[in-house]
Amino acid sequence: MKPTVEQLETLLALKRHERPEEGYFDDFLREFHQRRREEELMKSGFVGRWRQLCQWFSDQGAARWAYGAGLAYAAVMISFLLTPDASQGDSSPALTPVGHEVKAAELEAVEQLEALDLRSSSQGRTGEQEF
């Protein structure tokens, strides 16, 4: 049922004289600020961050996906280049201990060198040999 023009005029005339109760606008402002604070709290938590991320991807076109893929590729390549290659291991050949036997002739030579007195007071003048 559609109202007539006369009914609408009467309704508007009645509404023109209505006034909200005292404190209505103050309560409205307080409730508005409270709702805004609650929304900000939702944005700062995990749920808010997730919503921002989803909104960021949904608002943008293919360019954002290309930038994201490029950054991911760069991160993988950097980590690949900076990590040591485990299959290569130590490139130097393995060191094996070499067995060395001391011969009697070497021991005699060492003993003869230890017996020599090489102090400056025991040596003669330069170029002279003492026997």
C-alpha positions as CSV (number, residue, x, y, z in Angstrom):
1,M,0.0,0.0,0.0
2,K,1.4,3.3,-1.2
3,P,0.9,6.4,1.0
4,T,-0.8,9.3,-0.6
5,V,0.8,12.8,-0.9
6,E,-1.6,14.1,1.8
7,Q,-0.5,11.4,4.2
8,L,3.2,12.2,3.5
9,E,2.7,15.9,4.1
10,T,0.9,15.2,7.4
11,L,3.7,12.8,8.6
12,L,6.4,15.4,7.7
13,A,4.5,18.1,9.6
14,L,4.4,15.9,12.7
15,K,8.1,15.0,12.5
16,R,9.1,18.6,12.0
17,H,8.1,19.4,15.6
18,E,9.9,16.4,17.2
19,R,13.1,17.0,19.0
20,P,15.5,14.4,20.4
21,E,15.8,14.0,24.2
22,E,18.4,15.9,26.2
23,G,22.0,14.4,25.9
24,Y,21.2,12.6,22.7
25,F,24.0,14.2,20.7
26,D,26.5,13.9,23.6
27,D,25.7,10.2,23.9
28,F,26.0,9.8,20.1
29,L,29.4,11.4,20.1
30,R,30.6,9.2,23.0
31,E,29.3,6.0,21.4
32,F,30.9,7.0,18.1
33,H,34.3,7.5,19.7
34,Q,34.0,4.2,21.5
35,R,33.2,2.3,18.3
36,R,36.2,4.0,16.6
37,R,38.5,2.9,19.4
38,E,37.2,-0.7,19.2
39,E,37.8,-0.7,15.4
40,E,41.4,0.5,16.0
41,L,42.0,-2.2,18.5
42,M,40.8,-4.8,16.0
43,K,43.2,-3.3,13.4
44,S,46.3,-3.5,15.7
45,G,45.9,-7.2,16.6
46,F,46.6,-10.3,14.5
47,V,43.1,-10.2,13.0
48,G,43.6,-6.6,12.0
49,R,47.0,-7.3,10.4
50,W,45.5,-10.3,8.5
51,R,42.7,-8.1,7.3
52,Q,45.1,-5.4,6.1
53,L,47.2,-8.0,4.3
54,C,44.1,-9.4,2.6
55,Q,42.9,-5.9,1.7
56,W,46.3,-5.0,0.3
57,F,46.3,-8.0,-2.0
58,S,42.7,-7.6,-3.1
59,D,43.0,-3.9,-3.9
60,Q,46.0,-4.2,-6.1
61,G,46.3,-5.7,-9.5
62,A,49.0,-7.9,-11.1
63,A,51.8,-5.4,-10.4
64,R,51.7,-6.2,-6.6
65,W,51.9,-9.9,-7.3
66,A,54.8,-9.4,-9.6
67,Y,56.6,-7.3,-7.0
68,G,56.0,-9.9,-4.3
69,A,57.2,-12.7,-6.5
70,G,60.3,-10.7,-7.4
71,L,61.1,-10.1,-3.7
72,A,60.5,-13.8,-2.9
73,Y,62.8,-14.8,-5.7
74,A,65.5,-12.4,-4.5
75,A,65.3,-13.7,-1.0
76,V,65.6,-17.3,-2.1
77,M,68.6,-16.5,-4.3
78,I,70.4,-14.5,-1.6
79,S,69.9,-17.4,0.9
80,F,71.1,-19.9,-1.7
81,L,74.2,-17.9,-2.5
82,L,75.1,-17.2,1.2
83,T,74.7,-20.7,2.5
84,P,77.8,-23.0,2.2
85,D,77.5,-26.0,-0.1
86,A,77.3,-29.1,2.0
87,S,78.1,-31.5,-0.8
88,Q,81.4,-29.8,-1.5
89,G,82.6,-30.0,2.1
90,D,86.2,-29.3,2.7
91,S,87.9,-28.9,-0.6
92,S,91.4,-29.6,0.7
93,P,92.6,-33.2,0.5
94,A,92.4,-35.2,3.6
95,L,95.6,-35.1,5.6
96,T,97.1,-38.4,6.6
97,P,99.8,-38.8,9.2
98,V,103.2,-39.8,7.7
99,G,105.3,-42.2,9.7
100,H,108.9,-41.0,10.1
101,E,111.5,-43.1,11.6
102,V,114.6,-41.5,13.1
103,K,117.8,-43.2,11.9
104,A,120.9,-43.7,14.1
105,A,123.0,-41.5,11.7
106,E,120.6,-38.5,12.2
107,L,120.7,-39.0,16.0
108,E,124.5,-38.8,15.9
109,A,124.5,-35.6,13.9
110,V,122.1,-34.0,16.3
111,E,124.2,-35.0,19.3
112,Q,127.3,-33.6,17.6
113,L,125.5,-30.3,17.0
114,E,124.4,-30.1,20.6
115,A,128.0,-30.7,21.8
116,L,129.3,-27.7,19.9
117,D,129.8,-24.6,22.0
118,L,128.4,-21.7,19.9
119,R,128.8,-18.9,22.4
120,S,130.7,-15.8,21.2
121,S,133.4,-16.1,23.9
122,S,134.4,-19.6,22.8
123,Q,134.8,-18.6,19.1
124,G,138.0,-17.2,17.7
125,R,138.4,-14.2,15.6
126,T,136.5,-13.9,12.3
127,G,138.0,-16.1,9.7
128,E,140.1,-18.1,12.1
129,Q,139.3,-21.6,13.1
130,E,140.3,-23.3,16.3
131,F,141.0,-27.1,16.3
